[in-house]
Amino acid sequence: MTFDRAADNEQLYRYEITAALNAVVRACQDIVTEHSHRGFWTPHTSTEPTPTHQDLIEAARRDVLNRLQLVVHCAETVAYTIEHDRRTAE
């Protein structure tokens, strides 16, 4: 019975970390699709022909950085939780 539970937990851990990392990869793909051209960032700023550095910083945070930080933080949380669960189960 203990072995089956351990195997079930191991499978659950694999599903959880895979789902978390898939979310990171999907976020990256979405950002590339929505905010790049030929692999280079294309910021969505004001209609000004030459955006200010502040416009670029705001666009970077809004379009890329905040989103990536969120999904990476979630994936890290999943990984830490799994590691903690494994330590307490041993």
Secondary structure as GFF3:
##gff-version 3
##sequence-region A 1 90
A	DSSP	alpha_helix	2	35	.	.	.	ID=ss1
A	DSSP	beta_strand	36	37	.	.	.	ID=ss2
A	DSSP	beta_strand	40	41	.	.	.	ID=ss3
A	DSSP	alpha_helix	53	60	.	.	.	ID=ss4
A	DSSP	pi_helix	61	65	.	.	.	ID=ss5
A	DSSP	alpha_helix	66	89	.	.	.	ID=ss6
###
